[in-house]
Amino acid sequence: MTAARTLVWLGLLSLTGMVLRAQKPPDARHPAIVFSGFEPFGGRDRNASWTLAGEIAKALPHEVRALQIPVVWGAPLTAINNAKPLPQVWIAFGEGTAEFQIEILAHNQRGSYPDNQQAKPATPDIVSDAAPVLKQQAQVADLAAALTQAGFPTQVSQNAGRYLCEEMLYSLLYAQQQHPEALRLVMFIHVPTLEQSIPVSPAKVGAPALRRKVDAALLQAFGKQLFASLRQLGLLAAVH
């Protein structure tokens, strides 16, 4: 075989390898979307945020992965840094609000509350020498409206609570700044605690609001609607 033909064959083999790599399906062990929730805390034996993340992963096992975050200072950023490879979308949940709340503001400042290890934060800030405040870049007002219209009252909030929930949001926004090519969308949503009674459809004038107890079935329905609304609004358009 002449040198010229050898070069041609090598070029064809290289091109074939590139095509095969491009067509390689994503690793099912590392879906492009992560939904996370926290472990139980505050004396409760279950955490609605983890129930919600698990219900979404159960309903969409090939598209998302559920990840539980310890209620320990520093755990959120550690969990993000340990996620290899980073997902393209990370939506985190926390519990403790009367309705669903999409949090859009995170301060680089911890509260003085003890965590699940009965330890107070070792440092007052989440990330040293980082911005004092980070804000959600994705436009979420339409998402909140779509969820509310579907029967899940949802607000946009700027008060994430100065506990692990706010630390989770700040850590996600900080990680997105560091890895914008990977973390294309990050979000934090507060959800009501289990067994709480919440309105599930807009109240009509002159009629009492319809209420329902928060349980796994309700959270799964919310999770499915959230996923559908994210797609309809184009917030997952870049995910592949």
N, C-alpha and C positions, 0 to 999 in steps of 0.2 A: 504494500500500500504506500502510495507516495505521501510525502509530507503534507501536501495540500489537502489530500483526501482525509488524512488523519486529523487535521485541524477542523475540517468540516464535520467529521463524526463526533469529535469532542464537543464542538459547538452544539450539535443536535442533542447529544446526551445531556449537556448542561441545561439546555432549554427545556428538555423533557422533565428534568428534575425540578426546575422552577415551576412548571405547570402542575406537577404532582403535588408539590408542597403547597401551591396556591389552592388546590382542590381538596387538601386534607381536611377532614371534618374537625370541628372543635373538640377538644378533650372534654368528654362528658363529666369527668371528675372536677372540672373547673369551668362551670357555666359562666357566661358573660355577665350574669346578674346575680347579686347577692342580696338577700333580705336578712337582716340581723335583728335580734331581740335580746333582752337582758335576762339573766337568771333571776329567780325570785329574790325579793328583799323586803324589808320592812315587816317581817313576821308572816308574810303570806307564803303559801306553799306553791303558788303558780304565778307566773308573770304574763299578763295579757300580751305583751310585746313579743314574747317568745312563742306563745300559742299562735299568734298571728303569723309570724315568720314560718313556723312549722306547717300551718295550714296552707299557706301559699305554696311552699315547696311540695307538699303532698298533692296539691291540685295540679301543679306544673312541674313534675319531677325532672323533665328533660331540659327545662329552660332556666331554672333558678336553683340556687343553693341556699340553705338556711344555716346561719351561724349564730351561736349563742355567745354573748359577751358577758364576762364576769362583772359584777357590781363591785369593782375594785378600782381605785384611783390609778390611772395610767393604762388600764386594760384596753380601752378603745384604740389608742394609737398602736399599741403592741399587736392587737388583733389585725389591724389594717396592714402593718408592716410585715406580718407573718403570712398574709394572703398572697401566695405565689402561684400563678401570676395574679396581678391585680385584676379585678373584674372591670368591665366597662361601666357598669351601673352598680351602685351600692345604696340601697334604701334601708335605713335603720329605723327601728321602732323603739319607743319607750312608753311606759304606762303612767297614768296618774291624772288625766284631765277629764273634764265632764263631757267633752265631745272630742272628735278627731281634730288635731291641730298640726298643721304643717309649719314647722319652725324654720325661720329664715335668717336668724341672727344668733351669732355665737361669740361669747366673750372669752378671751384667753385668761380667765380668772376662775379659780375654783372656790366653791363654798367651803365651810369648815366642818361639814358633816362627816361622820364616820362612814366607812364603806362596809361591805359584808365581812371584812376581816377586822372590823372594829378599829380601823386605822384612819386617822385624819390625813389629808394630803401632805406629802413630804415637801412639796413646793407650792407656792400660791398660784403659779401659772401652769398651763397645760403644756405649752411648748416654749422653751426659753428663747428670748430674743426674737419672738415672732410678733405678728400684728396683734394689737390689743383686741380688735374686733374683726370678724370675717362674716360676710353676708352671702346668702344663697344667690347664685347667679341665674339659675333657671327661673323662668317666669311661672309661678305656681298658682296665681290667682284663678286662672281658668281651670286648673286641676281641682282646686277647692270647690269651685262652683259646680263642676261636673259631678263630683262626689256628693255634694249636697243635693243636687237635682236628682241623683239616683237614690236618695233616701238615707244618706249617711252624712249628717250635719258636720261640716268641716270648715274650720277657720284657718286663716293665715296668722301666725303668731310671731312676735319678736321677743318672747320671754321663755327661754328654754329651761330655766330653773336653777342654774348654778350647781347642778349635781352631775351625775354621770351622763344624763341625757345631753346636757349642754356640752359636756366634754366630748361625747360621741360626735355631735354635730361639728364642733370646732376641729376635731381630729380629722374628720372626713373632708372638710373644706380645706384644711391645711394640706392634707395628702393630695387633694386634687390640684392644688397649686404646684406641688412638687412633681406630680405625674399627670399633667393634663392630657397626654396622649393615651393614657390608660383609663383613668377615672373620668369618663365623659359626663356622667351625671351622678351626683350624690344628693341625698335628701334625708331629712329626719322628720318623722311623724309621731306625735304623741297620740296614744289611744286610751280610751277609758279602761278602768280596771274590770276584771271579770266579776260577774254578778251584779254590776251596776246597771241601773235602768236609764236608758237614753232615748231621745226621740229618734225615730228612724225614717221619718218622712216629713216634708214641710207641712206645718200646721195650716189648715184652711181657716179662713175668716169665720169666726163664730163656731168653730168645731174644736174639740179638745185635741191636743197633739197625740199622735200614736207613739207609744213607747214600747221598748222591748229590752229584755235583759241581755247583757253582754255575755255571750258564751262562744264556744268554738265555732258553732255554725254561723253566727253573726259575723265573727271575725273572718271566717273563710269567705263569706259573701262580700265583705268589704275588700278583702285581698284580691278577689277576682275582679271586682269593679275597679279597684285601683290600677291593676295591671291593664285592664281594657282601656281605661281612661288615659293612661300614660301612652299607650299605643295610638289611640285616636287623636291625641293632641300632638303627636309627633315627637314626644320626649324620648322615645325609644328608637327613633328612626335610624340613628347611627349605630345601633347595636347589631352585631352579626355573629 
